[in-house]
């Protein structure tokens, strides 16, 4: 697992995205990064890499290079910071190498639940998760966990007939919930599982 730290600049950028599907894919991409899968990454200079998301017109974030073995645990973090936007070519990349990317900035641990504020956010997030889950039930469970954390977890646990601790564990990254649990949680969240034929 990789500790992902979000910046205030990132928060402002993500909350201003009008395309909820794009925002959902950003959250999923960062969740994969936190799970240790950086995916499509390209160095842009000064130990910073561009984390690219192939969706719509293109989305990117900036993150420090992976830590080298032997560095202190406190340094083994990746920061998500799109403050400079998407670099537009060699001139901008050269400018980035000369100028500091971050000055006075505030940071906090990243959690997808912090960005799921409306039912439309939740629907877009869950739809994107199901499209990108690659048949991994843990990805779906983790997504339901994020949605549950964005709501009243105790009330959802009560409606699902589970303890709060049991629900939290079942929907964690290491959890392995049964289909019955997934269905109960989805129902408590006001969601319905949907199946369709694939070509």
C-alpha positions as CSV (number, residue, x, y, z in Angstrom):
1,X,0.0,0.0,0.0
2,X,1.1,3.6,-0.8
3,X,0.1,6.5,1.4
4,X,-1.4,9.1,-0.9
5,X,-1.5,12.7,0.3
6,X,-3.9,15.2,-1.3
7,X,-3.2,18.9,-1.5
8,X,-5.7,21.8,-1.2
9,X,-5.0,22.6,-4.8
10,X,-6.0,19.1,-5.9
11,X,-9.2,19.4,-3.8
12,X,-10.1,22.6,-5.6
13,X,-9.3,21.2,-9.0
14,X,-11.3,18.0,-8.5
15,X,-14.4,19.6,-7.0
16,X,-14.5,22.1,-10.0
17,X,-14.6,19.3,-12.6
18,X,-17.9,19.4,-14.3
19,X,-17.7,15.9,-15.7
20,X,-18.6,13.6,-12.8
21,X,-17.5,10.6,-14.8
22,X,-14.1,12.1,-15.2
23,X,-13.9,12.9,-11.5
24,X,-14.9,9.4,-10.7
25,X,-12.1,8.0,-12.9
26,X,-9.6,10.3,-11.1
27,X,-10.7,8.8,-7.8
28,X,-10.4,5.2,-9.1
29,X,-6.9,6.0,-10.6
30,X,-5.7,7.3,-7.3
31,X,-7.1,4.3,-5.5
32,X,-5.1,2.1,-7.8
33,X,-2.0,4.2,-7.0
34,X,-2.6,3.7,-3.3
35,X,-2.8,0.0,-3.9
36,X,0.7,0.1,-5.4
37,X,-0.3,0.2,-9.1
38,X,1.0,3.5,-10.6
39,X,-0.1,2.5,-14.1
40,X,0.6,5.0,-16.9
41,X,3.3,7.3,-15.5
42,X,5.8,9.5,-17.3
43,X,8.7,11.5,-15.6
44,X,8.5,15.3,-16.2
45,X,11.7,16.4,-14.2
46,X,12.9,17.1,-10.7
47,X,11.8,13.7,-9.4
48,X,8.2,14.5,-10.4
49,X,6.1,12.2,-12.6
50,X,2.9,12.7,-14.5
51,X,0.1,10.2,-13.6
52,X,-2.0,10.0,-16.7
53,X,-5.6,9.0,-17.1
54,X,-6.8,8.1,-20.5
55,X,-10.4,9.5,-20.5
56,X,-12.0,12.3,-22.4
57,X,-9.7,15.1,-23.3
58,X,-7.0,13.7,-21.0
59,X,-6.4,14.1,-17.2
60,X,-3.1,14.2,-15.4
61,X,-1.7,14.7,-11.9
62,X,1.8,15.2,-10.7
63,X,3.5,13.0,-8.1
64,X,7.0,12.6,-6.8
65,X,9.1,9.8,-8.1
66,X,8.9,6.4,-6.3
67,X,11.0,6.2,-3.1
68,X,14.4,4.4,-3.3
69,X,15.0,1.5,-1.0
70,X,16.4,2.5,2.4
71,X,14.6,5.8,2.7
72,X,12.8,6.5,6.0
73,X,9.1,5.4,6.2
74,X,8.1,9.1,6.6
75,X,9.5,9.7,3.1
76,X,7.6,6.9,1.5
77,X,4.7,8.9,0.3
78,X,3.3,10.1,-3.0
79,X,1.7,13.5,-3.2
80,X,-1.1,14.1,-5.7
81,X,-0.7,17.7,-6.9
82,X,-2.1,19.0,-10.2
83,X,-1.3,22.6,-9.4
84,X,0.6,23.2,-12.7
85,X,-2.1,21.6,-14.8
86,X,-1.3,19.4,-17.8
87,X,2.2,20.3,-19.2
88,X,1.8,21.5,-22.8
89,X,5.2,20.6,-24.2
90,X,8.9,21.0,-23.7
91,X,8.9,24.7,-22.9
92,X,6.5,24.2,-20.0
93,X,8.4,21.2,-18.8
94,X,11.7,23.2,-18.8
95,X,9.9,25.9,-16.8
96,X,8.7,23.3,-14.3
97,X,12.3,22.2,-13.8
98,X,13.4,25.7,-12.8
99,X,10.5,26.8,-10.7
100,X,9.2,25.2,-7.5
101,X,5.9,23.3,-8.0
102,X,4.6,23.8,-4.5
103,X,4.9,26.7,-2.1
104,X,2.6,27.3,0.8
105,X,0.3,24.3,0.5
106,X,-1.8,22.3,2.9
107,X,-2.0,18.5,2.8
108,X,-4.2,15.7,4.2
109,X,-4.5,11.9,3.6
110,X,-6.5,11.0,0.5
111,X,-9.8,9.2,0.8
112,X,-12.3,8.9,-2.0
113,X,-15.2,9.2,0.4
114,X,-14.4,12.9,0.9
115,X,-15.4,13.6,-2.7
116,X,-18.7,11.6,-2.8
117,X,-21.0,14.4,-1.7
118,X,-24.1,13.8,-3.8
119,X,-26.0,10.8,-5.2
120,X,-24.9,11.7,-8.7
121,X,-21.2,11.6,-7.4
122,X,-21.9,8.2,-5.9
123,X,-23.6,6.8,-9.1
124,X,-20.8,8.1,-11.4
125,X,-18.2,6.6,-9.0
126,X,-19.8,3.2,-8.8
127,X,-20.4,3.1,-12.5
128,X,-16.8,3.9,-13.2
129,X,-15.7,1.3,-10.6
130,X,-17.8,-1.4,-12.2
131,X,-16.3,-0.5,-15.7
132,X,-12.8,-0.7,-14.4
133,X,-12.9,-3.4,-11.7
134,X,-11.5,-6.1,-14.1
135,X,-13.5,-8.8,-12.3
136,X,-11.9,-8.0,-8.9
137,X,-14.5,-8.2,-6.2
138,X,-12.2,-6.3,-3.7
139,X,-12.3,-3.3,-6.0
140,X,-16.1,-3.2,-5.8
141,X,-16.1,-3.9,-2.1
142,X,-13.6,-1.0,-1.5
143,X,-15.8,1.3,-3.6
144,X,-18.8,0.4,-1.5
145,X,-16.7,1.1,1.6
146,X,-15.8,4.5,0.3
147,X,-19.5,5.3,-0.4
148,X,-20.4,4.0,3.0
149,X,-17.8,6.2,4.7
150,X,-19.2,9.2,2.8
151,X,-22.6,8.5,4.5
152,X,-23.6,7.6,8.0
153,X,-21.7,4.3,8.4
154,X,-23.5,3.3,11.6
155,X,-26.9,3.7,10.0
156,X,-25.8,1.8,7.0
157,X,-24.5,-1.0,9.2
158,X,-27.8,-1.1,11.1
159,X,-29.8,-1.3,7.9
160,X,-27.5,-4.1,6.6
161,X,-27.9,-6.0,9.8
162,X,-24.2,-5.8,10.7
163,X,-22.0,-4.2,13.4
164,X,-20.2,-1.0,12.4
165,X,-16.9,-2.7,12.9
166,X,-17.9,-5.7,10.9
167,X,-19.1,-3.5,8.0
168,X,-15.9,-1.5,8.0
169,X,-13.8,-4.6,7.9
170,X,-15.9,-6.3,5.2
171,X,-15.6,-3.2,2.9
172,X,-11.9,-2.5,3.6
173,X,-9.1,-3.2,1.1
174,X,-8.4,-6.5,2.9
175,X,-12.1,-7.4,3.3
176,X,-13.8,-10.2,1.4
177,X,-17.6,-9.6,1.7
178,X,-20.2,-12.1,0.6
179,X,-22.5,-11.3,-2.2
180,X,-25.3,-11.1,0.4
181,X,-23.3,-8.4,2.2
182,X,-22.7,-6.4,-1.0
183,X,-26.4,-6.6,-1.9
184,X,-27.5,-5.5,1.7
185,X,-25.0,-2.6,1.7
186,X,-26.0,-1.5,-1.8
187,X,-29.7,-1.5,-0.7
188,X,-28.9,0.5,2.5
189,X,-27.1,3.1,0.3
190,X,-30.2,3.3,-2.0
191,X,-28.4,1.5,-4.8
192,X,-29.4,-1.5,-6.9
193,X,-27.0,-3.9,-8.6
194,X,-27.5,-4.1,-12.3
195,X,-26.4,-6.8,-14.7
196,X,-26.2,-6.6,-18.5
197,X,-24.9,-8.8,-21.3
198,X,-21.4,-8.2,-22.6
199,X,-20.5,-8.8,-26.2
